[in-house]
């Protein structure tokens, strides 16, 4: 078997394997965006009776528990680094890494983080519908990336999942408290918080111009 044929087979195998776990991660990242279309409408809350409002509150908790899964994809770049480092073992050519592998990761990260931007933007506009003070909204926009960074750290390092908040909350609280005594934890949190905050603001400008109606909930009757 020639080297070119061997390269192609190995690249195809890695590409497909990546699609499998990337697809699962994107599904988790899409959940909060999906929920946001149901709950982030002032009109819906105004006309909803208690049982429905209770359901909305439950969905909001689900929204927030799953939200870190969207920016979590930023840290999946570690898999790209590992695959590039091991490319001699996998017998990948440099051209395949540049033309196929890196674009695959870039697209995956862009889509996943976009789910976060769209989800959180709908939440921000929902707050504006209720005439929440600008300072409060700004505070939410600053604090939320910090909370997302903690969630990402717990998922990446301690391998917690969103549903562990219910089934294993004690361990999550303990791990979070212990984390703040770790210098690497602090550096990670600060770094990821800044990336999420800046990335959100930049992509928000892009998506607001592209999908104005998606955010302009105040214009809906």
Rosetta constraint file for C-alpha pairs under 8 A:
AtomPair CA 1 CA 5 HARMONIC 6.64 0.50
AtomPair CA 1 CA 6 HARMONIC 6.74 0.50
AtomPair CA 2 CA 6 HARMONIC 6.29 0.50
AtomPair CA 3 CA 7 HARMONIC 6.04 0.50
AtomPair CA 4 CA 8 HARMONIC 6.22 0.50
AtomPair CA 5 CA 9 HARMONIC 6.29 0.50
AtomPair CA 6 CA 10 HARMONIC 6.26 0.50
AtomPair CA 6 CA 91 HARMONIC 7.57 0.50
AtomPair CA 7 CA 11 HARMONIC 6.03 0.50
AtomPair CA 7 CA 91 HARMONIC 5.91 0.50
AtomPair CA 7 CA 92 HARMONIC 5.49 0.50
AtomPair CA 7 CA 93 HARMONIC 6.50 0.50
AtomPair CA 8 CA 12 HARMONIC 6.05 0.50
AtomPair CA 9 CA 13 HARMONIC 6.23 0.50
AtomPair CA 10 CA 14 HARMONIC 6.25 0.50
AtomPair CA 10 CA 90 HARMONIC 6.49 0.50
AtomPair CA 10 CA 91 HARMONIC 6.84 0.50
AtomPair CA 10 CA 92 HARMONIC 6.84 0.50
AtomPair CA 11 CA 15 HARMONIC 5.91 0.50
AtomPair CA 11 CA 92 HARMONIC 6.35 0.50
AtomPair CA 11 CA 96 HARMONIC 7.12 0.50
AtomPair CA 12 CA 16 HARMONIC 6.12 0.50
AtomPair CA 13 CA 17 HARMONIC 6.17 0.50
AtomPair CA 14 CA 18 HARMONIC 6.03 0.50
AtomPair CA 15 CA 19 HARMONIC 6.31 0.50
AtomPair CA 15 CA 101 HARMONIC 7.07 0.50
AtomPair CA 16 CA 20 HARMONIC 6.52 0.50
AtomPair CA 17 CA 21 HARMONIC 6.91 0.50
AtomPair CA 18 CA 22 HARMONIC 5.83 0.50
AtomPair CA 19 CA 23 HARMONIC 5.68 0.50
AtomPair CA 20 CA 24 HARMONIC 6.53 0.50
AtomPair CA 21 CA 25 HARMONIC 6.24 0.50
AtomPair CA 22 CA 26 HARMONIC 6.05 0.50
AtomPair CA 22 CA 108 HARMONIC 6.92 0.50
AtomPair CA 23 CA 27 HARMONIC 6.14 0.50
AtomPair CA 24 CA 28 HARMONIC 6.45 0.50
AtomPair CA 25 CA 29 HARMONIC 6.18 0.50
AtomPair CA 25 CA 69 HARMONIC 7.24 0.50
AtomPair CA 25 CA 73 HARMONIC 7.38 0.50
AtomPair CA 25 CA 112 HARMONIC 8.00 0.50
AtomPair CA 26 CA 30 HARMONIC 6.00 0.50
AtomPair CA 26 CA 70 HARMONIC 7.36 0.50
AtomPair CA 26 CA 108 HARMONIC 7.82 0.50
AtomPair CA 26 CA 111 HARMONIC 7.75 0.50
AtomPair CA 26 CA 112 HARMONIC 5.76 0.50
AtomPair CA 27 CA 31 HARMONIC 6.52 0.50
AtomPair CA 28 CA 32 HARMONIC 7.97 0.50
AtomPair CA 28 CA 66 HARMONIC 6.95 0.50
AtomPair CA 28 CA 69 HARMONIC 6.00 0.50
AtomPair CA 28 CA 70 HARMONIC 7.28 0.50
AtomPair CA 29 CA 33 HARMONIC 7.69 0.50
AtomPair CA 29 CA 66 HARMONIC 7.13 0.50
AtomPair CA 29 CA 67 HARMONIC 6.81 0.50
AtomPair CA 29 CA 68 HARMONIC 7.74 0.50
AtomPair CA 29 CA 69 HARMONIC 4.88 0.50
AtomPair CA 29 CA 70 HARMONIC 4.07 0.50
AtomPair CA 29 CA 71 HARMONIC 7.85 0.50
AtomPair CA 29 CA 112 HARMONIC 6.03 0.50
AtomPair CA 29 CA 115 HARMONIC 6.33 0.50
AtomPair CA 29 CA 116 HARMONIC 7.23 0.50
AtomPair CA 30 CA 34 HARMONIC 6.17 0.50
AtomPair CA 30 CA 70 HARMONIC 7.20 0.50
AtomPair CA 30 CA 112 HARMONIC 7.64 0.50
AtomPair CA 30 CA 115 HARMONIC 5.95 0.50
AtomPair CA 31 CA 35 HARMONIC 6.21 0.50
AtomPair CA 31 CA 63 HARMONIC 7.35 0.50
AtomPair CA 31 CA 66 HARMONIC 6.82 0.50
AtomPair CA 31 CA 67 HARMONIC 7.88 0.50
AtomPair CA 32 CA 36 HARMONIC 6.04 0.50
AtomPair CA 32 CA 62 HARMONIC 7.54 0.50
AtomPair CA 32 CA 63 HARMONIC 4.64 0.50
AtomPair CA 32 CA 64 HARMONIC 7.23 0.50
AtomPair CA 32 CA 66 HARMONIC 5.97 0.50
AtomPair CA 32 CA 67 HARMONIC 5.56 0.50
AtomPair CA 32 CA 115 HARMONIC 7.97 0.50
AtomPair CA 32 CA 116 HARMONIC 7.89 0.50
AtomPair CA 32 CA 119 HARMONIC 6.24 0.50
AtomPair CA 33 CA 37 HARMONIC 6.84 0.50
AtomPair CA 33 CA 63 HARMONIC 7.92 0.50
AtomPair CA 33 CA 115 HARMONIC 6.17 0.50
AtomPair CA 33 CA 116 HARMONIC 7.35 0.50
AtomPair CA 33 CA 118 HARMONIC 6.77 0.50
AtomPair CA 33 CA 119 HARMONIC 4.56 0.50
AtomPair CA 34 CA 38 HARMONIC 7.46 0.50
AtomPair CA 35 CA 39 HARMONIC 6.56 0.50
AtomPair CA 35 CA 59 HARMONIC 6.85 0.50
AtomPair CA 35 CA 60 HARMONIC 7.77 0.50
AtomPair CA 35 CA 63 HARMONIC 6.23 0.50
AtomPair CA 36 CA 40 HARMONIC 5.49 0.50
AtomPair CA 36 CA 63 HARMONIC 7.22 0.50
AtomPair CA 36 CA 119 HARMONIC 6.17 0.50
AtomPair CA 36 CA 122 HARMONIC 6.74 0.50
AtomPair CA 36 CA 123 HARMONIC 7.30 0.50
AtomPair CA 37 CA 41 HARMONIC 7.86 0.50
AtomPair CA 39 CA 44 HARMONIC 7.41 0.50
AtomPair CA 39 CA 45 HARMONIC 7.82 0.50
AtomPair CA 39 CA 56 HARMONIC 5.87 0.50
AtomPair CA 39 CA 59 HARMONIC 7.34 0.50
AtomPair CA 39 CA 60 HARMONIC 7.14 0.50
AtomPair CA 40 CA 122 HARMONIC 6.55 0.50
AtomPair CA 40 CA 123 HARMONIC 6.20 0.50
AtomPair CA 40 CA 126 HARMONIC 5.42 0.50
AtomPair CA 41 CA 45 HARMONIC 6.63 0.50
AtomPair CA 41 CA 126 HARMONIC 6.21 0.50
AtomPair CA 41 CA 217 HARMONIC 6.88 0.50
AtomPair CA 42 CA 46 HARMONIC 6.07 0.50
AtomPair CA 42 CA 126 HARMONIC 6.72 0.50
AtomPair CA 42 CA 129 HARMONIC 6.35 0.50
AtomPair CA 42 CA 130 HARMONIC 7.07 0.50
AtomPair CA 43 CA 47 HARMONIC 6.45 0.50
AtomPair CA 43 CA 221 HARMONIC 7.79 0.50
AtomPair CA 44 CA 48 HARMONIC 5.99 0.50
AtomPair CA 45 CA 53 HARMONIC 6.77 0.50
AtomPair CA 48 CA 52 HARMONIC 5.67 0.50
AtomPair CA 48 CA 53 HARMONIC 5.90 0.50
AtomPair CA 49 CA 53 HARMONIC 6.11 0.50
AtomPair CA 50 CA 54 HARMONIC 6.04 0.50
AtomPair CA 51 CA 55 HARMONIC 6.37 0.50
AtomPair CA 52 CA 56 HARMONIC 6.22 0.50
AtomPair CA 53 CA 57 HARMONIC 6.17 0.50
AtomPair CA 54 CA 58 HARMONIC 6.23 0.50
AtomPair CA 55 CA 59 HARMONIC 6.14 0.50
AtomPair CA 56 CA 60 HARMONIC 6.04 0.50
AtomPair CA 57 CA 61 HARMONIC 6.38 0.50
AtomPair CA 58 CA 62 HARMONIC 6.40 0.50
AtomPair CA 59 CA 63 HARMONIC 5.99 0.50
AtomPair CA 60 CA 64 HARMONIC 6.25 0.50
AtomPair CA 61 CA 65 HARMONIC 6.07 0.50
AtomPair CA 62 CA 66 HARMONIC 6.10 0.50
AtomPair CA 63 CA 67 HARMONIC 5.92 0.50
AtomPair CA 64 CA 68 HARMONIC 7.59 0.50
AtomPair CA 65 CA 162 HARMONIC 5.62 0.50
AtomPair CA 65 CA 163 HARMONIC 7.67 0.50
AtomPair CA 65 CA 165 HARMONIC 7.53 0.50
AtomPair CA 66 CA 70 HARMONIC 7.85 0.50
AtomPair CA 66 CA 162 HARMONIC 5.67 0.50
AtomPair CA 67 CA 71 HARMONIC 7.78 0.50
AtomPair CA 67 CA 116 HARMONIC 6.80 0.50
AtomPair CA 67 CA 119 HARMONIC 8.00 0.50
AtomPair CA 67 CA 148 HARMONIC 7.54 0.50
AtomPair CA 68 CA 72 HARMONIC 5.89 0.50
AtomPair CA 68 CA 116 HARMONIC 7.99 0.50
AtomPair CA 68 CA 148 HARMONIC 5.07 0.50
AtomPair CA 68 CA 149 HARMONIC 7.66 0.50
AtomPair CA 68 CA 151 HARMONIC 5.82 0.50
AtomPair CA 68 CA 152 HARMONIC 6.12 0.50
AtomPair CA 69 CA 73 HARMONIC 7.05 0.50
AtomPair CA 69 CA 152 HARMONIC 7.42 0.50
AtomPair CA 69 CA 162 HARMONIC 7.89 0.50
AtomPair CA 70 CA 112 HARMONIC 5.21 0.50
AtomPair CA 70 CA 113 HARMONIC 5.45 0.50
AtomPair CA 70 CA 114 HARMONIC 7.82 0.50
AtomPair CA 70 CA 115 HARMONIC 6.04 0.50
AtomPair CA 70 CA 116 HARMONIC 5.03 0.50
AtomPair CA 71 CA 112 HARMONIC 6.67 0.50
AtomPair CA 71 CA 113 HARMONIC 5.04 0.50
AtomPair CA 71 CA 116 HARMONIC 6.11 0.50
AtomPair CA 71 CA 148 HARMONIC 7.46 0.50
AtomPair CA 71 CA 152 HARMONIC 7.64 0.50
AtomPair CA 71 CA 196 HARMONIC 7.12 0.50
AtomPair CA 72 CA 76 HARMONIC 7.19 0.50
AtomPair CA 72 CA 113 HARMONIC 7.97 0.50
AtomPair CA 72 CA 152 HARMONIC 5.40 0.50
AtomPair CA 73 CA 77 HARMONIC 7.54 0.50
AtomPair CA 73 CA 108 HARMONIC 7.66 0.50
AtomPair CA 73 CA 109 HARMONIC 5.53 0.50
AtomPair CA 73 CA 112 HARMONIC 6.02 0.50
AtomPair CA 73 CA 113 HARMONIC 6.82 0.50
AtomPair CA 74 CA 109 HARMONIC 5.89 0.50
AtomPair CA 74 CA 113 HARMONIC 7.28 0.50
AtomPair CA 75 CA 156 HARMONIC 7.69 0.50
AtomPair CA 76 CA 80 HARMONIC 7.44 0.50
AtomPair CA 76 CA 109 HARMONIC 7.86 0.50
AtomPair CA 77 CA 81 HARMONIC 6.53 0.50
AtomPair CA 77 CA 105 HARMONIC 7.14 0.50
AtomPair CA 78 CA 82 HARMONIC 6.26 0.50
AtomPair CA 79 CA 83 HARMONIC 6.11 0.50
AtomPair CA 80 CA 84 HARMONIC 6.09 0.50
AtomPair CA 80 CA 101 HARMONIC 7.73 0.50
AtomPair CA 80 CA 102 HARMONIC 7.35 0.50
AtomPair CA 80 CA 105 HARMONIC 7.11 0.50
AtomPair CA 81 CA 85 HARMONIC 6.08 0.50
AtomPair CA 82 CA 86 HARMONIC 6.08 0.50
AtomPair CA 83 CA 87 HARMONIC 5.74 0.50
AtomPair CA 84 CA 97 HARMONIC 7.26 0.50
AtomPair CA 86 CA 90 HARMONIC 6.35 0.50
AtomPair CA 87 CA 91 HARMONIC 5.63 0.50
AtomPair CA 87 CA 92 HARMONIC 5.08 0.50
AtomPair CA 87 CA 93 HARMONIC 7.55 0.50
AtomPair CA 88 CA 92 HARMONIC 6.27 0.50
AtomPair CA 92 CA 96 HARMONIC 6.49 0.50
AtomPair CA 92 CA 97 HARMONIC 6.91 0.50
AtomPair CA 93 CA 97 HARMONIC 6.49 0.50
AtomPair CA 94 CA 98 HARMONIC 6.25 0.50
AtomPair CA 95 CA 99 HARMONIC 5.82 0.50
AtomPair CA 96 CA 100 HARMONIC 5.31 0.50
AtomPair CA 96 CA 101 HARMONIC 6.52 0.50
AtomPair CA 97 CA 101 HARMONIC 4.68 0.50
AtomPair CA 97 CA 102 HARMONIC 6.00 0.50
AtomPair CA 98 CA 102 HARMONIC 5.58 0.50
AtomPair CA 98 CA 103 HARMONIC 7.35 0.50
AtomPair CA 99 CA 103 HARMONIC 6.59 0.50
AtomPair CA 100 CA 104 HARMONIC 6.09 0.50
AtomPair CA 101 CA 105 HARMONIC 6.50 0.50
AtomPair CA 102 CA 106 HARMONIC 6.17 0.50
AtomPair CA 103 CA 107 HARMONIC 6.03 0.50
AtomPair CA 104 CA 108 HARMONIC 6.18 0.50
AtomPair CA 105 CA 109 HARMONIC 6.06 0.50
AtomPair CA 106 CA 110 HARMONIC 6.03 0.50
AtomPair CA 107 CA 111 HARMONIC 6.10 0.50
AtomPair CA 108 CA 112 HARMONIC 6.11 0.50
AtomPair CA 109 CA 113 HARMONIC 5.97 0.50
AtomPair CA 110 CA 114 HARMONIC 5.93 0.50
AtomPair CA 111 CA 115 HARMONIC 6.39 0.50
AtomPair CA 112 CA 116 HARMONIC 6.88 0.50
AtomPair CA 113 CA 117 HARMONIC 6.39 0.50
AtomPair CA 114 CA 118 HARMONIC 6.09 0.50
AtomPair CA 114 CA 203 HARMONIC 7.41 0.50
AtomPair CA 115 CA 119 HARMONIC 5.97 0.50
AtomPair CA 116 CA 120 HARMONIC 5.97 0.50
AtomPair CA 117 CA 121 HARMONIC 5.87 0.50
AtomPair CA 117 CA 200 HARMONIC 5.56 0.50
AtomPair CA 117 CA 203 HARMONIC 6.89 0.50
AtomPair CA 117 CA 204 HARMONIC 6.46 0.50
AtomPair CA 118 CA 122 HARMONIC 6.28 0.50
AtomPair CA 118 CA 204 HARMONIC 7.66 0.50
AtomPair CA 118 CA 207 HARMONIC 7.75 0.50
AtomPair CA 119 CA 123 HARMONIC 6.61 0.50
AtomPair CA 120 CA 124 HARMONIC 6.23 0.50
AtomPair CA 121 CA 125 HARMONIC 6.21 0.50
AtomPair CA 121 CA 204 HARMONIC 7.35 0.50
AtomPair CA 121 CA 215 HARMONIC 6.94 0.50
AtomPair CA 122 CA 126 HARMONIC 6.04 0.50
AtomPair CA 122 CA 214 HARMONIC 7.72 0.50
AtomPair CA 122 CA 215 HARMONIC 5.89 0.50
AtomPair CA 123 CA 127 HARMONIC 6.38 0.50
AtomPair CA 124 CA 128 HARMONIC 6.42 0.50
AtomPair CA 124 CA 137 HARMONIC 7.00 0.50
AtomPair CA 125 CA 129 HARMONIC 6.22 0.50
AtomPair CA 125 CA 215 HARMONIC 6.41 0.50
AtomPair CA 125 CA 216 HARMONIC 7.34 0.50
AtomPair CA 125 CA 217 HARMONIC 6.86 0.50
AtomPair CA 126 CA 130 HARMONIC 6.85 0.50
AtomPair CA 126 CA 217 HARMONIC 7.29 0.50
AtomPair CA 127 CA 131 HARMONIC 6.59 0.50
AtomPair CA 127 CA 132 HARMONIC 5.62 0.50
AtomPair CA 127 CA 137 HARMONIC 7.34 0.50
AtomPair CA 128 CA 132 HARMONIC 5.54 0.50
AtomPair CA 129 CA 217 HARMONIC 7.44 0.50
AtomPair CA 129 CA 218 HARMONIC 6.03 0.50
AtomPair CA 132 CA 136 HARMONIC 6.82 0.50
AtomPair CA 132 CA 137 HARMONIC 6.87 0.50
AtomPair CA 133 CA 137 HARMONIC 6.45 0.50
AtomPair CA 134 CA 138 HARMONIC 6.11 0.50
AtomPair CA 135 CA 139 HARMONIC 6.12 0.50
AtomPair CA 136 CA 140 HARMONIC 6.21 0.50
AtomPair CA 137 CA 141 HARMONIC 6.22 0.50
AtomPair CA 138 CA 142 HARMONIC 6.31 0.50
AtomPair CA 139 CA 143 HARMONIC 5.99 0.50
AtomPair CA 140 CA 144 HARMONIC 5.72 0.50
AtomPair CA 141 CA 145 HARMONIC 7.10 0.50
AtomPair CA 141 CA 197 HARMONIC 7.51 0.50
AtomPair CA 142 CA 146 HARMONIC 7.13 0.50
AtomPair CA 142 CA 197 HARMONIC 6.97 0.50
AtomPair CA 143 CA 147 HARMONIC 6.40 0.50
AtomPair CA 144 CA 148 HARMONIC 6.09 0.50
AtomPair CA 145 CA 149 HARMONIC 6.02 0.50
AtomPair CA 145 CA 192 HARMONIC 7.81 0.50
AtomPair CA 145 CA 193 HARMONIC 4.94 0.50
AtomPair CA 145 CA 194 HARMONIC 7.57 0.50
AtomPair CA 145 CA 196 HARMONIC 5.72 0.50
AtomPair CA 145 CA 197 HARMONIC 5.84 0.50
AtomPair CA 146 CA 150 HARMONIC 6.45 0.50
AtomPair CA 146 CA 189 HARMONIC 6.88 0.50
AtomPair CA 146 CA 190 HARMONIC 7.60 0.50
AtomPair CA 146 CA 192 HARMONIC 7.91 0.50
AtomPair CA 146 CA 193 HARMONIC 5.03 0.50
AtomPair CA 147 CA 151 HARMONIC 6.31 0.50
AtomPair CA 148 CA 152 HARMONIC 6.07 0.50
AtomPair CA 148 CA 193 HARMONIC 7.49 0.50
AtomPair CA 149 CA 153 HARMONIC 6.11 0.50
AtomPair CA 149 CA 188 HARMONIC 7.87 0.50
AtomPair CA 149 CA 189 HARMONIC 5.34 0.50
AtomPair CA 149 CA 190 HARMONIC 7.95 0.50
AtomPair CA 149 CA 192 HARMONIC 5.65 0.50
AtomPair CA 149 CA 193 HARMONIC 5.62 0.50
AtomPair CA 150 CA 154 HARMONIC 6.22 0.50
AtomPair CA 150 CA 176 HARMONIC 7.53 0.50
AtomPair CA 150 CA 189 HARMONIC 6.31 0.50
AtomPair CA 151 CA 155 HARMONIC 6.18 0.50
AtomPair CA 152 CA 156 HARMONIC 5.90 0.50
AtomPair CA 153 CA 157 HARMONIC 5.67 0.50
AtomPair CA 153 CA 158 HARMONIC 7.38 0.50
AtomPair CA 153 CA 185 HARMONIC 7.59 0.50
AtomPair CA 153 CA 188 HARMONIC 7.62 0.50
AtomPair CA 153 CA 189 HARMONIC 7.42 0.50
AtomPair CA 154 CA 158 HARMONIC 5.04 0.50
AtomPair CA 154 CA 159 HARMONIC 6.30 0.50
AtomPair CA 154 CA 160 HARMONIC 5.80 0.50
AtomPair CA 154 CA 172 HARMONIC 7.48 0.50
AtomPair CA 154 CA 175 HARMONIC 7.58 0.50
AtomPair CA 154 CA 176 HARMONIC 7.39 0.50
AtomPair CA 155 CA 159 HARMONIC 4.39 0.50
AtomPair CA 155 CA 160 HARMONIC 4.57 0.50
AtomPair CA 155 CA 161 HARMONIC 6.14 0.50
AtomPair CA 156 CA 160 HARMONIC 7.65 0.50
AtomPair CA 158 CA 175 HARMONIC 7.88 0.50
AtomPair CA 160 CA 164 HARMONIC 6.22 0.50
AtomPair CA 160 CA 172 HARMONIC 7.62 0.50
AtomPair CA 161 CA 165 HARMONIC 7.66 0.50
AtomPair CA 163 CA 167 HARMONIC 6.55 0.50
AtomPair CA 164 CA 168 HARMONIC 4.70 0.50
AtomPair CA 164 CA 169 HARMONIC 6.21 0.50
AtomPair CA 164 CA 172 HARMONIC 7.72 0.50
AtomPair CA 165 CA 169 HARMONIC 4.62 0.50
AtomPair CA 165 CA 172 HARMONIC 7.01 0.50
AtomPair CA 168 CA 172 HARMONIC 6.59 0.50
AtomPair CA 169 CA 173 HARMONIC 6.22 0.50
AtomPair CA 170 CA 174 HARMONIC 6.18 0.50
AtomPair CA 171 CA 175 HARMONIC 5.97 0.50
AtomPair CA 172 CA 176 HARMONIC 6.09 0.50
AtomPair CA 173 CA 177 HARMONIC 6.25 0.50
AtomPair CA 174 CA 178 HARMONIC 6.18 0.50
AtomPair CA 175 CA 179 HARMONIC 5.91 0.50
AtomPair CA 176 CA 180 HARMONIC 6.71 0.50
AtomPair CA 177 CA 181 HARMONIC 7.44 0.50
AtomPair CA 178 CA 182 HARMONIC 7.16 0.50
AtomPair CA 179 CA 185 HARMONIC 5.65 0.50
AtomPair CA 179 CA 186 HARMONIC 7.64 0.50
AtomPair CA 180 CA 185 HARMONIC 6.33 0.50
AtomPair CA 180 CA 186 HARMONIC 6.17 0.50
AtomPair CA 181 CA 185 HARMONIC 7.80 0.50
AtomPair CA 181 CA 186 HARMONIC 7.97 0.50
AtomPair CA 182 CA 186 HARMONIC 6.48 0.50
AtomPair CA 183 CA 187 HARMONIC 6.23 0.50
AtomPair CA 184 CA 188 HARMONIC 5.99 0.50
AtomPair CA 185 CA 189 HARMONIC 6.09 0.50
AtomPair CA 186 CA 190 HARMONIC 6.22 0.50
AtomPair CA 187 CA 191 HARMONIC 6.06 0.50
AtomPair CA 188 CA 192 HARMONIC 6.01 0.50
AtomPair CA 189 CA 193 HARMONIC 5.87 0.50
AtomPair CA 190 CA 194 HARMONIC 6.30 0.50
AtomPair CA 191 CA 195 HARMONIC 6.38 0.50
AtomPair CA 192 CA 196 HARMONIC 6.05 0.50
AtomPair CA 193 CA 197 HARMONIC 6.07 0.50
AtomPair CA 194 CA 198 HARMONIC 6.01 0.50
AtomPair CA 195 CA 199 HARMONIC 5.72 0.50
AtomPair CA 196 CA 200 HARMONIC 5.82 0.50
AtomPair CA 197 CA 201 HARMONIC 6.40 0.50
AtomPair CA 198 CA 202 HARMONIC 6.26 0.50
AtomPair CA 199 CA 203 HARMONIC 6.04 0.50
AtomPair CA 200 CA 204 HARMONIC 5.80 0.50
AtomPair CA 201 CA 205 HARMONIC 6.56 0.50
AtomPair CA 202 CA 206 HARMONIC 6.84 0.50
AtomPair CA 203 CA 207 HARMONIC 6.14 0.50
AtomPair CA 204 CA 208 HARMONIC 5.80 0.50
AtomPair CA 205 CA 209 HARMONIC 6.42 0.50
AtomPair CA 206 CA 210 HARMONIC 6.32 0.50
AtomPair CA 207 CA 211 HARMONIC 5.61 0.50
AtomPair CA 207 CA 212 HARMONIC 7.49 0.50
AtomPair CA 208 CA 212 HARMONIC 5.00 0.50
AtomPair CA 208 CA 214 HARMONIC 7.93 0.50
AtomPair CA 208 CA 215 HARMONIC 6.92 0.50
AtomPair CA 211 CA 215 HARMONIC 7.21 0.50
AtomPair CA 212 CA 216 HARMONIC 6.07 0.50
AtomPair CA 213 CA 217 HARMONIC 7.12 0.50
AtomPair CA 216 CA 220 HARMONIC 7.53 0.50
